[in-house]
């Protein structure tokens, strides 16, 4: 397959469609908030009719505009095989379902467009605060249309850290060890329940470091682009660039802060 080069006008068109799609999902989530029944996918891992309906409306909106594009959503689907089109969309229709089920108004919709091994467009929308974080490759990152940038924090002891934990946490798990070391070496911790918003907040300078050891592609695809376009660093656990397949990530406002954090955690784990 020949490489696909997206022109700026194409990227803006993709972003426009992404924004319309997440707006439809936001309507679903706001409408069903506080009145859904949840079922368990696994231990403390919920899914609701809001998740599935949100994914449906996003998928339909995208396929109406780009019928040849691939699609990967949390509520069904695997990484696409080789397609006629190199483009595919990556969606978490409700990131923060446990919050949603319990009436905690902190959740998001995360949508990204990838071309082969590169994320081109990312949108994270908080339907309750009406905060829309957007980025296109090479075009910067924005919150409700205003440019955003990662923080200038350079010292680990001054860093506010957001962490992501899996639904089931064992006492001896790496997640617990990382959480303890983050608490020991950093200013303070936040566990919000939405990986996509954690990454968006880092891009906006609200958090200085963010990590999660059990995330999937749909959790981090949009957020990783937001962080990069806001001037930050996001990697896998080896310090390498995070690929489109997602997985565990560590992100920081700058490379020096990331490396200092890695040294602190690895020395004790």
C-alpha positions as a printed NumPy array, in Angstrom:
array([[  0.   ,   0.   ,   0.   ],
       [  1.357,   3.439,  -0.932],
       [  1.939,   5.959,   1.86 ],
       [ -0.95 ,   8.333,   2.462],
       [ -0.077,  11.994,   2.921],
       [ -2.796,  14.092,   4.539],
       [ -2.93 ,  17.733,   3.471],
       [ -3.813,  20.427,   6.045],
       [ -7.264,  20.866,   4.512],
       [ -7.832,  17.107,   4.841],
       [ -6.813,  17.176,   8.494],
       [ -9.23 ,  20.016,   9.19 ],
       [-11.986,  18.088,   7.442],
       [-11.208,  14.996,   9.513],
       [-11.272,  17.11 ,  12.679],
       [-14.616,  18.635,  11.726],
       [-16.173,  15.2  ,  11.272],
       [-14.636,  14.015,  14.558],
       [-16.121,  16.991,  16.397],
       [-19.575,  16.345,  14.971],
       [-19.349,  12.673,  15.902],
       [-18.335,  13.287,  19.529],
       [-21.084,  15.907,  19.839],
       [-23.613,  13.214,  18.975],
       [-22.067,  10.914,  21.562],
       [-22.154,  13.691,  24.157],
       [-25.898,  14.066,  23.665],
       [-26.337,  10.356,  24.349],
       [-24.199,  10.419,  27.49 ],
       [-25.826,  13.499,  28.95 ],
       [-29.302,  12.152,  28.218],
       [-28.651,   8.803,  29.915],
       [-26.569,  10.117,  32.821],
       [-28.069,   9.009,  36.126],
       [-30.525,   6.552,  34.632],
       [-28.608,   3.616,  33.177],
       [-28.209,   0.03 ,  34.25 ],
       [-24.719,  -1.413,  34.15 ],
       [-23.439,  -4.908,  33.568],
       [-20.   ,  -6.251,  34.364],
       [-17.485,  -7.156,  31.639],
       [-15.059,  -8.245,  34.356],
       [-14.246,  -7.516,  37.983],
       [-15.41 ,  -3.916,  38.602],
       [-15.322,  -3.336,  34.819],
       [-18.682,  -1.903,  33.787],
       [-20.42 ,  -1.392,  30.471],
       [-23.762,   0.339,  29.967],
       [-26.243,   1.002,  27.201],
       [-24.743,   4.494,  27.122],
       [-21.365,   3.041,  26.074],
       [-22.865,   1.032,  23.244],
       [-25.216,   3.791,  22.046],
       [-22.417,   6.361,  22.13 ],
       [-20.237,   4.087,  20.022],
       [-23.076,   3.448,  17.58 ],
       [-23.75 ,   7.115,  16.837],
       [-20.045,   7.917,  16.426],
       [-19.496,   4.958,  14.12 ],
       [-22.5  ,   5.847,  11.981],
       [-21.439,   9.477,  11.676],
       [-17.935,   8.553,  10.587],
       [-18.947,   5.836,   8.178],
       [-21.485,   8.134,   6.552],
       [-18.609,  10.458,   5.671],
       [-15.785,   7.936,   5.203],
       [-17.267,   4.529,   4.343],
       [-13.881,   3.058,   3.437],
       [-12.173,   3.947,   6.736],
       [-11.475,   1.321,   9.379],
       [-12.941,   1.569,  12.865],
       [-11.795,   0.324,  16.264],
       [-14.003,   0.894,  19.296],
       [-13.809,  -0.303,  22.879],
       [-17.26 ,  -1.871,  22.702],
       [-16.458,  -4.317,  19.935],
       [-13.856,  -4.693,  17.236],
       [-10.194,  -5.546,  16.979],
       [ -7.261,  -3.835,  15.359],
       [ -8.208,  -3.641,  11.692],
       [ -6.564,  -5.92 ,   9.147],
       [ -4.989,  -4.418,   6.045],
       [ -7.677,  -2.228,   4.512],
       [ -8.273,  -0.569,   1.174],
       [ -7.869,   2.669,   3.109],
       [ -4.882,   3.29 ,   5.397],
       [ -7.107,   5.368,   7.679],
       [ -8.84 ,   4.019,  10.753],
       [-10.603,   5.615,  13.707],
       [-10.002,   4.682,  17.35 ],
       [-12.816,   5.355,  19.821],
       [-13.538,   5.108,  23.506],
       [-17.241,   6.024,  23.561],
       [-17.312,   6.48 ,  27.357],
       [-13.975,   6.731,  29.117],
       [-14.786,   6.657,  32.819],
       [-17.726,   4.257,  32.855],
       [-17.36 ,   3.498,  36.575],
       [-17.652,   7.212,  37.318],
       [-20.639,   7.413,  34.995],
       [-22.419,   4.478,  36.649],
       [-21.941,   6.014,  40.094],
       [-23.148,   9.46 ,  39.077],
       [-19.701,  11.046,  39.175],
       [-19.666,  13.65 ,  36.37 ],
       [-16.089,  13.035,  35.263],
       [-15.885,  11.059,  32.035],
       [-15.147,  11.671,  28.39 ],
       [-15.36 ,  10.608,  24.777],
       [-12.018,   9.955,  23.106],
       [-11.745,   9.776,  19.306],
       [ -8.644,   9.63 ,  17.13 ],
       [ -7.864,   9.102,  13.472],
       [ -4.782,   7.081,  12.59 ],
       [ -3.044,   6.527,   9.293],
       [ -1.013,   3.354,   9.499],
       [  1.371,   3.973,  12.434],
       [  0.619,   7.635,  13.053],
       [ -2.169,   9.443,  14.899],
       [ -3.338,  12.37 ,  12.766],
       [ -6.321,  13.762,  14.669],
       [ -7.386,  13.57 ,  18.299],
       [-10.452,  14.815,  20.199],
       [-11.245,  14.346,  23.886],
       [-14.591,  15.813,  24.955],
       [-15.864,  16.241,  28.501],
       [-19.649,  16.38 ,  27.968],
       [-20.421,  17.723,  31.441],
       [-17.971,  20.631,  31.532],
       [-18.213,  21.151,  27.764],
       [-14.424,  21.089,  27.479],
       [-13.183,  20.005,  24.065],
       [ -9.492,  19.151,  23.667],
       [ -8.4  ,  18.884,  20.024],
       [ -5.237,  18.372,  18.017],
       [ -4.138,  17.65 ,  14.473],
       [ -0.662,  16.437,  13.6  ],
       [  1.656,  19.428,  13.306],
       [ -1.055,  21.93 ,  14.204],
       [ -0.811,  22.318,  17.974],
       [ -3.299,  21.424,  20.709],
       [ -6.368,  23.376,  21.789],
       [ -8.985,  23.601,  24.511],
       [-12.262,  25.031,  23.197],
       [-10.303,  26.667,  20.389],
       [ -7.598,  28.218,  22.574],
       [ -3.98 ,  26.976,  22.331],
       [ -2.761,  24.869,  25.235],
       [  0.7  ,  23.835,  26.343],
       [  2.12 ,  21.464,  28.921],
       [  3.355,  22.866,  32.233],
       [  6.846,  24.205,  32.858],
       [  7.39 ,  22.073,  35.974],
       [ 10.928,  20.692,  35.912],
       [ 11.361,  19.058,  39.338],
       [  9.763,  15.785,  40.334],
       [  8.888,  17.022,  43.833],
       [  6.802,  19.785,  42.252],
       [  4.899,  17.468,  39.898],
       [  1.183,  16.73 ,  40.22 ],
       [  0.698,  13.173,  38.94 ],
       [ -2.411,  11.489,  37.554],
       [ -2.435,   7.716,  37.738],
       [ -4.519,   4.996,  36.128],
       [ -5.311,   1.729,  37.889],
       [ -6.936,  -1.398,  36.452],
       [-10.356,  -2.578,  37.682],
       [ -8.681,  -5.183,  39.894],
       [ -5.518,  -4.261,  41.813],
       [ -3.435,  -6.808,  43.692],
       [ -1.168,  -5.786,  46.601],
       [  1.992,  -6.97 ,  44.859],
       [  1.145,  -5.486,  41.453],
       [  3.327,  -3.036,  39.559],
       [  0.445,  -0.566,  39.683],
       [  0.632,  -0.407,  43.472],
       [  4.425,  -0.069,  43.438],
       [  4.253,   2.751,  40.9  ],
       [  1.499,   4.455,  42.898],
       [  3.566,   4.332,  46.101],
       [  6.691,   5.655,  44.402],
       [  4.681,   8.422,  42.749],
       [  3.347,   9.437,  46.163],
       [  6.813,   9.337,  47.7  ],
       [  8.649,  11.338,  45.042],
       [  6.041,  13.724,  43.632],
       [  3.981,  16.602,  44.95 ],
       [  0.639,  14.788,  44.983],
       [ -1.464,  12.146,  43.223],
       [ -4.813,  12.141,  41.451],
       [ -6.741,   9.07 ,  40.355],
       [ -9.594,  10.41 ,  38.253],
       [-11.003,   7.338,  36.488],
       [-10.585,   8.653,  32.925],
       [ -7.272,   8.041,  31.162],
       [ -8.26 ,  10.234,  28.23 ],
       [ -8.994,  13.2  ,  30.498],
       [ -5.786,  12.573,  32.443],
       [ -3.837,  12.957,  29.213],
       [ -5.863,  15.952,  28.074],
       [ -5.276,  17.639,  31.432],
       [ -1.538,  17.042,  31.1  ],
       [ -1.631,  18.625,  27.646],
       [ -3.38 ,  21.646,  29.175],
       [ -0.794,  22.001,  31.961],
       [ -3.131,  20.869,  34.751],
       [ -1.145,  17.694,  35.445],
       [  2.628,  17.403,  35.098],
       [  2.99 ,  13.613,  34.833],
       [  0.481,  10.914,  33.925],
       [  0.784,   7.138,  33.735],
       [ -1.308,   3.992,  33.419],
       [ -0.033,   0.433,  33.029],
       [ -3.135,  -1.269,  31.612],
       [ -4.499,   1.114,  28.986],
       [ -5.595,   0.099,  25.493],
       [ -5.412,   1.898,  22.148],
       [ -8.792,   3.599,  22.596],
       [ -7.787,   5.008,  25.993],
       [ -4.668,   6.806,  24.781],
       [ -4.787,   7.413,  21.011],
       [ -6.284,  10.903,  21.118],
       [ -4.549,  11.88 ,  24.348],
       [ -1.111,  10.95 ,  23.078],
       [ -1.455,  13.339,  20.145],
       [ -2.764,  16.1  ,  22.423],
       [  0.303,  15.785,  24.641],
       [  2.761,  15.761,  21.759],
       [  1.143,  18.745,  20.078],
       [  1.126,  20.604,  23.416],
       [  4.885,  20.137,  23.72 ],
       [  4.953,  17.14 ,  26.064],
       [  6.393,  13.641,  25.959],
       [  4.482,  10.351,  25.946],
       [  6.191,   6.955,  25.785],
       [  5.79 ,   3.278,  26.537],
       [  7.417,   1.781,  29.632],
       [ 10.776,   1.526,  27.845],
       [ 10.811,   5.236,  27.092],
       [ 10.069,   4.648,  23.405],
       [  7.402,   6.518,  21.431],
       [  3.909,   5.207,  22.078],
       [  2.512,   3.466,  18.989],
       [ -1.027,   3.449,  17.651],
       [ -1.706,   0.139,  19.391],
       [ -1.492,   1.944,  22.706],
       [ -0.715,  -0.052,  25.818],
       [  0.941,   1.151,  29.043],
       [  2.058,   4.765,  28.848],
       [  4.025,   7.331,  30.814],
       [  3.709,  11.004,  29.912],
       [  5.327,  14.148,  31.233],
       [  5.538,  17.838,  30.539],
       [  9.109,  17.478,  29.302],
       [ 11.806,  14.885,  28.656],
       [ 13.881,  15.745,  31.752],
       [ 10.881,  15.311,  34.047],
       [  9.986,  12.007,  32.382],
       [ 13.498,  10.645,  32.815],
       [ 13.652,  11.757,  36.456],
       [ 10.35 ,  10.007,  37.104],
       [ 11.545,   6.796,  35.424],
       [ 14.698,   6.8  ,  37.557],
       [ 12.722,   7.265,  40.78 ],
       [ 10.186,   4.533,  40.02 ],
       [ 12.586,   1.975,  38.579],
       [ 15.042,   2.296,  41.43 ],
       [ 12.403,   1.055,  43.846],
       [ 10.343,  -1.395,  41.738]])
